[in-house]
Amino acid sequence: MIDGFYSMFFTGMSGAGLGMLALKDGEILGADAAGATYDGGFKISEEGRVVGKVTLTVPPGGHLVTGAAAGSEPASWDIPLDLPKDFGTGKASIQIKTPTGPVNVIFKKIRDIQ
């Protein structure tokens, strides 16, 4: 079952961060320690992969681990997702290609959502 709460630890060219995601019924919601939010959706492909898109919104003055930053207004980027079916094991880093550069993410499933 994919639905659940996930921790995420991520690194980019300019730093590292951590956050939480909830996946339920095809929706993704989350936030990270820097105040960014994640909103999107997913589906399970025929191969069992988790595919979709998440919109990352960064508060004014916020910085991304890729080196990009928001100015005096919030900034948003759409990030495509294509994750292996076992992405939440916490054991392997997955590279996600974002519009501002690559980010390496470790996802760890914390608990199921019933």
N, C-alpha and C positions, 0 to 999 in steps of 0.2 A: 504494500500500500504506500503510495507516494504522499498522501495527505499527512501533514504534520508540521511541527516546529523544527527549524533548522538553525544552528549557529553557522556563521560563516567568518572565516579568517582569510584576509586577502592582502596581497602585496602588489605593488606596481613600481615603476621606475623612481617614484618620489616618496615612497613610504608604505605603511601598512595600516590595516584597520580591522575592525570586527563589527559584526552586526547579527541580526536575527531576521529570519524569513518565516512566514506561515504560508503553506500551500494547502489549499482546500477547494475541492470541486472546480478545478481549473483556474482558480484565482491565486495571485501572489500578492502578499502584503508584507512590508518589512521596514526596518530602520537600522541605521548604524550608529556607532558611538559618536560620530562627527555631526550628527543631526540630519543626515541625508535620509530620504524616504524612497521606498521601492514599491511600485504599483504595476501590476501586469496580469498576464494570463499565460496558461500553458495547456498543452494536451500531450497525450502519450502517443507516440508514433507506432506504426505497425511493428517496428523493431524493439519497442519498449523504451525508446529514448524520450526524455522530457524536452519538448520543443515549445518555444513561445517567445515572448518579448516582455521586458520589464522597462518601465520608465524610471530612471534615477533622477530625483530632484534634490538639488543641493541648495542650502540656504544662502542668503547673501554673504559674500566673503568666504564661503566654504571652499576647501581645496580637496581635490581628488588625489588618490595614490598614483595616478598617471601623470600628475603635474598640472592638469587643467584646474581652473578655478572659476567660481562664480564672481561676478562683479558686484555692483550695489543692489542688484535684483537677483532673485532665485534663478537658477539655471537648470535645464532638464536635458537629458539625453536618453534616447531609446536604445536599449541594448538587446540584441537578439540572443536567445538561449538555445542551445542544443547540448543537453547534458546526458551522459550515460545513465542507464536505469539504476545503477548502483552508486550514484553521485553522492549520497548522504552517509557514506561509511566513515568519513573523517580521516581516511588513510591516504588519499591521493589528491594532489593539487591538480585542478582543472584550469586550463587557460581559456579565458573568455576574451574575445576580441571586442572591445568597446570602441565607440567613435573617437575617444580620446587616447586610445592606446590599449595594449594588452594588460590584463589583470589575472593573476594566479589566485585561485580561490580553493579553499578546503571547506566543504560542507559537511556538517555532522548532524544527523537527525537526533533531536533531543527527546521528542515524544510524538506519538500518533495523535491525530485529531479524529475523534469518532464521529 
